[in-house]
Amino acid sequence: MGLFSIFSGKSPETHEQRGDKFIEIGAYGDARIEYENALHKIETKFPEKAPLIERIRQKMTRAGEFLARAHMENADILVNAGDYQEALELFQLAMDLAEDENLKNTVSKKIHSLIEDYGESDISDSPVPGATSTAVSDDALMELVIPEDASEDELFSVLCHAVPESVENAYHSYGDAFKQGYIALNQGEFEMAVELLTGAMEENARPNLIALELATAHIHLQDYDNARELLESFLREHPEDIRAYQLLCEIYWDTRDYDKADRLLAGCPDTIRENPPILLLLGETRFQEKAYDAAESVFNRYIAINGQDEIVSRSLAKTLEARGDLEAARELYAQTINQCTSCQKRVDPFLKRRYAELSFQAGDTSTKLLDIYLALAQEDPANRSVYYQRIAGIYEKKGDMLEARRYAAFGSEAR
C-alpha cells in the first residue's frame, strides 16, 4: 500500500461543492470541515490541483467568519439567559474563528464586558445548558447556530471581504449581474454563474476582473476551452496578474499540458518571474511532470530568494517524499511543525498527517506519534478510521494487544 493510498474517496471539488451547499443552508461548521477535507485531498492525492488551495482557503475563512458571528449572537442570548460560562466559551470560539479585525474587536469588547459585569468567579459558577429553566436547550442552541438568511448585499459583502481591497472595490462597481453571478459561483451553482457573469462581462467595459471569475466557473464545469480563451485574453491586458497564471496552470495540469504550463511561466514578465507564487507554480509544474530533482531546485531557489516558509517547506517535503527521500521529508515536516508550534500558530493537519505517516512507516511507536494520531482523529473526522487503525498498529508493535484490539474496533466503527 502506498503512502497516499489510505486516503481515498471524494474528489477535492466534491468536498468543496458540499461545503458550498452547507454555506447555502447556513451550516458553517460543516462547511469548514468539507473545505478542510478538500484541502487535505489536494495535498495527499491531487497535488495537481494546488491552484484550488487559495480559493478553498478563502471559502473556509468566510465560513469561519459566518460561524464566528453566529457564535457571537448565540453567546449574547446565553448571557441574557444567565449562562455566562457557556457564553464566554462561545465568545472565545468566535475570537478564534474571526479574522476580520472589526469582528475581533467587537468580540473582545464583549468578553471584557462580560468579565467586568459578572466577574470570573460568577462566570465559572454559572449553570450549564439545561441545568435551569432559563438556559437554552441543546436543540435550540443547534438551531441558533444557523442565523436568518443574509440578504444578497450582506452575502456579497462577506464574500468580497476575503479579496484584496482593490479587487473588492472593483467587484462592488460591476453591478447586480456580477453580484448575483459571484454569489452563484461561491455557492456551487456554476451554470448559473456562467450565465450571470457572461452578462456582467457584456455590461462592463473591458478589460475587467470578471473574466477571472467567469473562467473559474468554466473550470468547475470542465469547460477548459472557454476558460483558457478568457484567461489568455485577460493576460494580454494584465500580464502581471498572478491569479490568471494560477488558473491557467490549473487547466494545463488537469489536461496534462505541461509544456504549455512551462511556456506560460517562461513567458511571464521579468517583474514577476521570481515572485513567490510564480516560483511555486513552476515548482508544482515540475512536480506534476515527476521531474522531482528539477522541482527541488525550484523550491530551493524560492527559499534562497524569499526565505523559508510553511508553503514552500510543504512543497519541498512532498517532493522529497515522492522522490523516495522519506527520512529527509520526515525531518522537513517535523521542522515545519516545530516552527508553527514555536510561533503559537495552528499546525496544518496536512503536515501532521504526512509526518505521522512517514514516522509510522519508519517503525516509530512513540507516545508522541500516538498523540499526533489521536489529535488527527479529532481534527480530520473523515479519516478517523485510518488514524485509529494506525494507533492499533502502534499498540500491536508495542505488544499491547488489549489496546490494539480496542482501537481496531474504534476504526471499524468509524468507517
C-alpha positions as CSV (number, residue, x, y, z in Angstrom):
1,M,0.0,0.0,0.0
2,G,1.4,3.4,-1.0
3,L,1.7,6.2,1.5
4,F,-1.1,8.2,-0.2
5,S,-3.5,5.3,-0.9
6,I,-5.0,5.2,2.6
7,F,-6.8,8.5,1.9
8,S,-9.5,7.8,-0.7
9,G,-13.0,8.8,-1.6
10,K,-14.4,12.1,-2.8
11,S,-12.5,14.5,-5.1
12,P,-11.5,17.9,-3.7
13,E,-14.1,19.5,-5.9
14,T,-16.8,17.3,-4.4
15,H,-15.8,18.3,-0.9
16,E,-15.7,22.0,-2.0
17,Q,-19.2,21.8,-3.5
18,R,-20.5,20.1,-0.4
19,G,-19.0,22.9,1.6
20,D,-20.7,25.4,-0.7
21,K,-24.1,23.7,-0.1
22,F,-23.6,23.8,3.6
23,I,-22.8,27.6,3.3
24,E,-26.1,28.0,1.4
25,I,-28.1,26.5,4.2
26,G,-26.1,28.2,7.0
27,A,-24.3,25.1,8.3
28,Y,-21.0,26.9,8.6
29,G,-19.2,24.4,10.8
30,D,-20.0,21.5,8.4
31,A,-18.8,23.8,5.6
32,R,-15.4,24.3,7.3
33,I,-15.0,20.6,7.7
34,E,-15.7,20.0,4.0
35,Y,-13.3,22.7,2.9
36,E,-10.6,21.3,5.1
37,N,-11.3,17.8,3.7
38,A,-10.9,19.4,0.2
39,L,-7.5,20.9,1.1
40,H,-6.5,17.5,2.6
41,K,-7.4,15.7,-0.6
42,I,-5.4,18.2,-2.7
43,E,-2.3,17.8,-0.6
44,T,-2.5,14.0,-0.3
45,K,-4.0,12.8,-3.6
46,F,-4.4,15.6,-6.1
47,P,-1.3,17.8,-5.9
48,E,-2.0,18.9,-9.5
49,K,-5.0,20.8,-8.1
50,A,-2.8,23.1,-6.0
51,P,-4.2,26.3,-7.5
52,L,-7.6,25.4,-5.9
53,I,-6.0,25.8,-2.5
54,E,-6.2,29.6,-2.2
55,R,-9.8,29.7,-3.3
56,I,-10.8,27.0,-0.9
57,R,-8.9,28.6,2.0
58,Q,-10.8,31.8,1.3
59,K,-14.1,29.9,1.5
60,M,-13.0,28.3,4.7
61,T,-12.1,31.7,6.1
62,R,-15.5,33.1,5.1
63,A,-17.3,30.1,6.7
64,G,-15.3,30.8,9.8
65,E,-16.5,34.4,9.7
66,F,-20.1,33.4,9.4
67,L,-19.7,30.8,12.2
68,A,-17.9,33.4,14.4
69,R,-20.8,35.8,14.0
70,A,-23.3,33.0,14.8
71,H,-21.3,32.1,18.0
72,M,-21.3,35.8,19.0
73,E,-25.1,36.1,18.5
74,N,-25.7,32.8,20.4
75,A,-23.4,34.0,23.2
76,D,-25.4,37.2,23.6
77,I,-28.5,35.0,24.0
78,L,-26.8,32.9,26.6
79,V,-25.7,36.0,28.6
80,N,-29.3,37.1,28.7
81,A,-30.3,33.6,29.9
82,G,-27.7,33.7,32.7
83,D,-25.4,31.1,31.3
84,Y,-22.2,33.2,31.5
85,Q,-19.7,30.3,31.3
86,E,-21.2,28.9,28.1
87,A,-21.4,32.4,26.7
88,L,-17.7,33.1,27.4
89,E,-16.7,29.8,25.7
90,L,-18.8,30.8,22.6
91,F,-17.2,34.3,22.6
92,Q,-13.8,32.7,22.7
93,L,-14.7,30.3,19.9
94,A,-15.8,33.4,17.9
95,M,-12.5,35.1,18.6
96,D,-10.5,32.0,17.4
97,L,-12.5,31.8,14.2
98,A,-12.6,35.5,13.3
99,E,-10.1,37.1,11.0
100,D,-11.9,40.4,10.4
101,E,-10.3,43.0,12.8
102,N,-13.6,44.7,13.4
103,L,-15.3,41.5,14.4
104,K,-12.4,40.6,16.6
105,N,-12.6,44.0,18.3
106,T,-16.3,43.5,18.9
107,V,-15.9,40.1,20.4
108,S,-13.0,41.3,22.5
109,K,-15.2,44.1,23.9
110,K,-18.0,41.6,24.7
111,I,-15.6,39.3,26.5
112,H,-14.1,42.1,28.7
113,S,-17.6,43.5,29.3
114,L,-18.8,40.0,30.4
115,I,-15.9,39.6,32.8
116,E,-16.3,43.1,34.2
117,D,-20.1,42.8,34.7
118,Y,-20.2,39.4,36.3
119,G,-16.6,38.6,37.5
120,E,-14.7,35.4,36.7
121,S,-16.0,33.6,39.8
122,D,-19.6,34.2,38.9
123,I,-18.9,33.1,35.3
124,S,-17.3,29.9,36.4
125,D,-20.2,29.1,38.7
126,S,-22.9,29.8,36.1
127,P,-25.2,27.0,35.1
128,V,-24.6,24.6,32.3
129,P,-27.1,24.4,29.4
130,G,-30.3,22.6,30.6
131,A,-29.5,22.9,34.3
132,T,-32.2,25.5,34.8
133,S,-35.3,26.6,33.1
134,T,-33.6,29.8,31.9
135,A,-30.9,28.0,30.0
136,V,-31.1,27.5,26.2
137,S,-31.7,23.8,25.3
138,D,-29.3,21.9,23.2
139,D,-31.8,21.7,20.3
140,A,-32.4,25.4,20.4
141,L,-28.7,26.1,20.5
142,M,-28.2,24.0,17.4
143,E,-30.9,26.0,15.6
144,L,-29.3,29.3,16.7
145,V,-26.1,28.4,15.0
146,I,-27.8,28.9,11.7
147,P,-28.8,32.6,11.6
148,E,-31.5,34.0,9.5
149,D,-30.8,34.2,5.7
150,A,-28.4,37.0,4.9
151,S,-29.6,39.5,2.3
152,E,-27.9,39.4,-1.1
153,D,-26.0,42.5,-0.4
154,E,-24.8,41.2,3.0
155,L,-23.7,37.9,1.5
156,F,-21.9,39.6,-1.4
157,S,-20.1,41.9,1.1
158,V,-18.9,39.0,3.1
159,L,-17.7,37.2,0.0
160,C,-15.8,40.3,-1.2
161,H,-14.2,40.8,2.2
162,A,-11.8,37.9,1.5
163,V,-10.2,39.5,-1.6
164,P,-7.7,42.4,-1.7
165,E,-9.2,45.9,-1.2
166,S,-8.5,47.0,-4.7
167,V,-10.3,43.9,-6.1
168,E,-13.2,44.3,-3.6
169,N,-13.7,47.9,-4.8
170,A,-13.8,46.8,-8.4
171,Y,-16.3,43.9,-7.6
172,H,-18.6,46.4,-5.9
173,S,-18.6,48.5,-9.1
174,Y,-19.7,45.8,-11.5
175,G,-23.4,45.8,-10.9
176,D,-26.2,43.3,-10.0
177,A,-25.4,40.7,-12.6
178,F,-21.9,40.3,-11.3
179,K,-23.1,40.3,-7.7
180,Q,-25.5,37.5,-8.4
181,G,-23.1,35.6,-10.5
182,Y,-20.3,35.8,-7.9
183,I,-22.7,34.6,-5.2
184,A,-23.8,31.7,-7.5
185,L,-20.1,30.8,-8.2
186,N,-19.4,30.7,-4.4
187,Q,-22.5,28.6,-3.8
188,G,-21.5,26.0,-6.4
189,E,-24.2,27.0,-8.9
190,F,-21.7,27.0,-11.8
191,E,-24.0,27.0,-14.8
192,M,-26.0,29.9,-13.3
193,A,-22.7,31.6,-12.5
194,V,-21.6,31.3,-16.2
195,E,-24.8,32.9,-17.4
196,L,-24.8,35.8,-15.0
197,L,-21.1,36.5,-15.2
198,T,-21.2,36.4,-19.0
199,G,-23.9,39.0,-18.8
200,A,-21.8,41.1,-16.4
201,M,-18.9,40.9,-18.9
202,E,-21.1,42.4,-21.6
203,E,-22.3,45.1,-19.3
204,N,-18.9,46.3,-18.2
205,A,-16.1,47.8,-20.2
206,R,-13.2,45.5,-20.8
207,P,-10.6,44.6,-19.6
208,N,-12.0,43.8,-16.2
209,L,-11.6,41.2,-13.4
210,I,-14.9,39.5,-14.2
211,A,-13.0,37.3,-16.7
212,L,-11.2,35.6,-13.8
213,E,-14.5,34.6,-12.0
214,L,-16.1,33.5,-15.3
215,A,-13.1,31.4,-16.1
216,T,-13.3,29.9,-12.7
217,A,-16.9,28.9,-13.3
218,H,-16.0,27.3,-16.6
219,I,-13.2,25.4,-15.0
220,H,-15.6,23.9,-12.5
221,L,-17.7,22.8,-15.4
222,Q,-14.6,21.4,-17.0
223,D,-15.1,23.7,-20.0
224,Y,-11.4,24.3,-20.4
225,D,-11.6,25.8,-23.9
226,N,-13.7,28.8,-22.9
227,A,-11.8,29.2,-19.6
228,R,-8.5,29.2,-21.5
229,E,-9.7,31.7,-24.1
230,L,-10.9,34.1,-21.3
231,L,-7.6,33.8,-19.4
232,E,-5.3,34.1,-22.3
233,S,-7.2,37.2,-23.5
234,F,-7.1,38.6,-19.9
235,L,-3.4,38.1,-19.6
236,R,-2.7,40.1,-22.8
237,E,-4.2,43.1,-20.9
238,H,-3.0,42.2,-17.4
239,P,0.4,40.3,-18.0
240,E,1.3,40.6,-14.3
241,D,-1.9,39.2,-12.8
242,I,-0.8,36.2,-10.7
243,R,-4.3,34.6,-10.4
244,A,-4.6,34.3,-14.1
245,Y,-1.4,32.3,-14.2
246,Q,-2.6,30.1,-11.4
247,L,-5.9,29.4,-13.2
248,L,-4.2,28.7,-16.5
249,C,-1.7,26.4,-14.8
250,E,-4.6,24.5,-13.2
251,I,-6.1,23.9,-16.7
252,Y,-2.8,22.8,-18.1
253,W,-2.2,20.4,-15.2
254,D,-5.7,19.0,-15.5
255,T,-5.2,18.4,-19.2
256,R,-1.6,17.3,-18.6
257,D,-0.3,20.0,-21.0
258,Y,2.8,20.5,-19.0
259,D,4.7,22.0,-22.0
260,K,2.1,24.8,-22.2
261,A,2.5,25.5,-18.5
262,D,6.3,25.7,-19.0
263,R,5.9,28.2,-21.8
264,L,3.3,30.2,-19.9
265,L,5.6,30.7,-16.9
266,A,8.7,31.2,-19.1
267,G,6.9,34.0,-20.9
268,C,5.8,35.9,-17.8
269,P,7.3,39.4,-17.4
270,D,10.6,39.8,-15.6
271,T,8.9,41.8,-12.9
272,I,7.1,38.8,-11.6
273,R,9.3,35.9,-12.7
274,E,10.9,35.4,-9.3
275,N,7.8,36.2,-7.3
276,P,6.9,33.5,-4.8
277,P,3.6,32.5,-6.5
278,I,5.2,32.1,-9.9
279,L,8.1,30.0,-8.4
280,L,5.6,27.8,-6.6
281,L,3.7,27.3,-9.9
282,L,6.9,26.4,-11.7
283,G,7.9,24.0,-8.9
284,E,4.5,22.4,-8.9
285,T,4.7,22.0,-12.7
286,R,8.0,20.2,-12.3
287,F,6.4,18.1,-9.6
288,Q,3.4,17.2,-11.9
289,E,5.9,16.2,-14.6
290,K,7.6,13.9,-12.0
291,A,10.8,15.9,-12.5
292,Y,11.5,15.8,-8.8
293,D,15.1,17.0,-9.0
294,A,14.0,20.0,-11.0
295,A,11.1,20.7,-8.6
296,E,13.5,20.6,-5.7
297,S,15.8,23.0,-7.4
298,V,13.0,25.5,-8.0
299,F,11.8,25.3,-4.4
300,N,15.3,25.8,-3.1
301,R,15.6,28.8,-5.4
302,Y,12.4,30.1,-3.8
303,I,14.0,29.7,-0.4
304,A,17.2,31.4,-1.4
305,I,15.2,34.5,-2.7
306,N,12.3,34.7,-0.3
307,G,13.4,32.7,2.8
308,Q,11.7,29.5,4.1
309,D,8.0,29.5,4.9
310,E,5.4,26.9,5.6
311,I,4.1,26.8,2.0
312,V,7.4,26.1,0.3
313,S,8.5,23.7,3.1
314,R,5.4,21.7,2.5
315,S,6.0,21.7,-1.3
316,L,9.6,20.7,-0.9
317,A,8.8,18.0,1.6
318,K,6.2,16.4,-0.6
319,T,8.7,16.5,-3.5
320,L,11.3,14.7,-1.4
321,E,8.7,12.2,-0.3
322,A,7.6,11.5,-3.9
323,R,11.2,11.0,-4.9
324,G,11.7,8.5,-2.1
325,D,13.8,10.6,0.3
326,L,11.5,9.7,3.1
327,E,13.7,10.5,6.0
328,A,14.6,13.9,4.6
329,A,10.9,14.6,4.0
330,R,10.0,13.5,7.5
331,E,12.7,15.8,9.0
332,L,11.4,18.7,7.0
333,Y,7.8,18.0,8.0
334,A,8.9,17.9,11.7
335,Q,10.9,21.1,11.3
336,T,7.9,22.9,9.8
337,I,5.6,21.6,12.6
338,N,8.0,22.8,15.2
339,Q,8.3,26.3,13.7
340,C,4.5,26.6,13.7
341,T,4.3,25.4,17.3
342,S,7.0,27.8,18.5
343,C,5.2,30.7,16.8
344,Q,1.9,29.5,18.5
345,K,0.4,29.1,15.0
346,R,-2.1,26.4,14.3
347,V,-0.4,23.5,12.6
348,D,-1.9,22.5,9.3
349,P,-3.3,19.0,9.7
350,F,-1.7,18.0,6.4
351,L,1.8,18.5,7.9
352,K,0.9,16.3,10.9
353,R,-0.6,13.7,8.6
354,R,2.4,13.3,6.4
355,Y,4.8,13.4,9.4
356,A,2.8,10.8,11.2
357,E,2.5,8.5,8.1
358,L,6.3,8.6,7.4
359,S,7.0,8.0,11.1
360,F,4.6,5.1,11.2
361,Q,6.3,3.6,8.0
362,A,9.7,4.1,9.7
363,G,8.5,1.9,12.7
364,D,8.0,4.7,15.2
365,T,5.9,3.6,18.2
366,S,6.5,6.6,20.4
367,T,3.9,8.3,22.7
368,K,4.4,11.4,20.6
369,L,3.2,9.6,17.5
370,L,0.2,8.2,19.3
371,D,-0.7,11.7,20.5
372,I,-0.5,13.0,16.9
373,Y,-2.8,10.3,15.6
374,L,-5.3,10.9,18.4
375,A,-5.3,14.7,17.6
376,L,-5.8,13.9,13.9
377,A,-8.8,11.7,14.7
378,Q,-10.5,14.8,16.2
379,E,-9.3,17.3,13.5
380,D,-10.0,15.1,10.5
381,P,-13.1,13.0,11.2
382,A,-13.4,11.9,7.5
383,N,-10.3,9.8,8.0
384,R,-10.8,8.9,11.7
385,S,-10.9,5.1,10.9
386,V,-7.5,5.3,9.3
387,Y,-6.0,7.1,12.3
388,Y,-7.5,4.5,14.7
389,Q,-6.0,1.7,12.6
390,R,-2.6,3.3,12.9
391,I,-3.0,3.7,16.6
392,A,-4.0,0.0,16.8
393,G,-0.9,-0.9,14.7
394,I,1.4,1.0,17.1
395,Y,0.0,-0.7,20.1
396,E,0.3,-4.1,18.3
397,K,4.0,-3.3,17.7
398,K,4.4,-2.5,21.3
399,G,2.8,-5.8,22.3
400,D,-0.2,-4.2,24.0
401,M,-2.9,-6.3,22.3
402,L,-5.7,-5.1,24.5
403,E,-5.3,-1.5,23.4
404,A,-4.6,-2.7,19.8
405,R,-8.0,-4.5,19.7
406,R,-9.8,-1.6,21.3
407,Y,-8.6,0.9,18.7
408,A,-9.1,-1.5,15.9
409,A,-12.7,-1.7,17.0
410,F,-12.9,2.1,17.0
411,G,-11.5,2.1,13.5
412,S,-14.2,-0.3,12.3
413,E,-17.0,1.7,13.9
414,A,-15.7,4.9,12.3
415,R,-15.8,3.6,8.8
